Amino acid sequence: MTDRAAAIQGDDTLTDADRLGLYRVLLSRRDVRGQFLPDPIPDEVLARILVAAHHAPSVGFMQPWSFILVRSPEVRGRIKDAFAKANDEAAGMFEGDAQATYRSLKLEGILESPVNICVTCDRDRVGPVVLGRTHIPTMDLYSTVCAVENLWLAARAEGLGLGWVSIISEPALKEILGLPERVVPVAYLCLGKVSHFFAQPELETRGWRKRLPLADLVSLDRWEGPRDETLGVALAKAQEKAEGGDLA
Ligand SMILES: Cc1cc2nc3c(=O)[nH]c(=O)nc-3n(C[C@H](O)[C@H](O)[C@H](O)COP(=O)(O)O)c2cc1C
């Protein structure tokens, strides 16, 4: 083994400020659709964000992701048209008041943000047999989602907003971006400077859904198994503190 391969992290202890900074990013990350500013993103900033995405964990260290930066107004126009078609179909799937609320929501910032990024998963990047993907074939897709989350958090740390647009037919997206059959468009993202970040998810403030109590989602040893009551109290307290802005 070379020295480099054997090296350990010499500065592996995070300061309190580092720890709190990470939680601040995690808890203040928002899905942004309507607050984009047109200012370009400096290449150095975009590069840092993409490096963060590229350092995500991946099954068998497969790194199945690629990043297509969509700047062309013509391509973005086609994506926006594909969104509008899918969004209209989606609205029709909800009834009554929910449909009216759905139609009033802004669910993308495709043209307002300065750059869109499609994060893809090449399911054949390292051949058919992948360490760790041998029994659950979707692990490469999950790895790509890890890259998306890294990208999202790095963007927030840089003060940039990001919105995930999933209301597009997958074949349409693949056709517009020229993706080969084996490549899956995992996430279509809008990235840019923003006028402000909302404190809460917009779907929450608009009355679509509330954040669930975490303690209801944690069980012991099996699906919906028994609860650890003491942990439940700690979870409820930590959730209340975090959502009240207290990260300590
Ligand atoms: C896989 C995925 C797909 C999403 N698709 C959309 C979308 O098409 N349009 C949209 O406005 N938000 C989309 N979102 C954002 C969610 O609505 C948002 O994450 C959620 O309401 C919580 O809000 P927050 O991200 O601001 O905390 C998506 C999020 C994820 C993880």
The ligand as an SDF file (V2000), in Angstrom:
LIG
                    3D

 31 33  0  0  0  0  0  0  0  0999 V2000
  -37.2570   13.4900   -5.5780 C   0  0  0  0  0  0  0  0  0  0  0  0
  -37.8310   14.8820   -5.3970 C   0  0  0  0  0  0  0  0  0  0  0  0
  -38.6090   15.4210   -6.4070 C   0  0  0  0  0  0  0  0  0  0  0  0
  -39.1540   16.7050   -6.2610 C   0  0  0  0  0  0  0  0  0  0  0  0
  -39.8730   17.2610   -7.2900 N   0  0  0  0  0  0  0  0  0  0  0  0
  -40.3240   18.5180   -7.1840 C   0  0  0  0  0  0  0  0  0  0  0  0
  -41.0060   19.1530   -8.2730 C   0  0  0  0  0  0  0  0  0  0  0  0
  -41.1880   18.5910   -9.3500 O   0  0  0  0  0  0  0  0  0  0  0  0
  -41.4240   20.4240   -8.1090 N   0  0  0  0  0  0  0  0  0  0  0  0
  -41.2450   21.0980   -6.9230 C   0  0  0  0  0  0  0  0  0  0  0  0
  -41.6540   22.2620   -6.8210 O   0  0  0  0  0  0  0  0  0  0  0  0
  -40.5910   20.5350   -5.8800 N   0  0  0  0  0  0  0  0  0  0  0  0
  -40.1340   19.2570   -5.9970 C   0  0  0  0  0  0  0  0  0  0  0  0
  -39.4490   18.6950   -4.9470 N   0  0  0  0  0  0  0  0  0  0  0  0
  -39.2490   19.4670   -3.7080 C   0  0  0  0  0  0  0  0  0  0  0  0
  -40.1750   19.0320   -2.5890 C   0  0  0  0  0  0  0  0  0  0  0  0
  -41.4750   19.5010   -2.8220 O   0  0  0  0  0  0  0  0  0  0  0  0
  -39.5980   19.6210   -1.2880 C   0  0  0  0  0  0  0  0  0  0  0  0
  -38.3550   19.0150   -1.0640 O   0  0  0  0  0  0  0  0  0  0  0  0
  -40.4910   19.3760   -0.0700 C   0  0  0  0  0  0  0  0  0  0  0  0
  -41.7080   20.0340   -0.2370 O   0  0  0  0  0  0  0  0  0  0  0  0
  -39.8270   19.8580    1.2210 C   0  0  0  0  0  0  0  0  0  0  0  0
  -39.4430   21.2020    1.0890 O   0  0  0  0  0  0  0  0  0  0  0  0
  -37.9290   21.6700    1.2690 P   0  0  0  0  0  0  0  0  0  0  0  0
  -37.1050   20.9040    0.2540 O   0  0  0  0  0  0  0  0  0  0  0  0
  -37.9410   23.1430    1.0060 O   0  0  0  0  0  0  0  0  0  0  0  0
  -37.5090   21.3160    2.6610 O   0  0  0  0  0  0  0  0  0  0  0  0
  -38.9180   17.4360   -5.0730 C   0  0  0  0  0  0  0  0  0  0  0  0
  -38.1140   16.8830   -4.0670 C   0  0  0  0  0  0  0  0  0  0  0  0
  -37.5570   15.6320   -4.2300 C   0  0  0  0  0  0  0  0  0  0  0  0
  -36.6820   15.0630   -3.1560 C   0  0  0  0  0  0  0  0  0  0  0  0
  1  2  1  0
  2  3  1  0
  2 30  2  0
  3  4  2  0
  4  5  1  0
  4 28  1  0
  5  6  2  0
  6  7  1  0
  6 13  1  0
  7  8  2  0
  7  9  1  0
  9 10  1  0
 10 11  2  0
 10 12  1  0
 12 13  2  0
 13 14  1  0
 14 15  1  0
 14 28  1  0
 15 16  1  0
 16 17  1  0
 16 18  1  0
 18 19  1  0
 18 20  1  0
 20 21  1  0
 20 22  1  0
 22 23  1  0
 23 24  1  0
 24 25  2  0
 24 26  1  0
 24 27  1  0
 28 29  2  0
 29 30  1  0
 30 31  1  0
M  END
$$$$
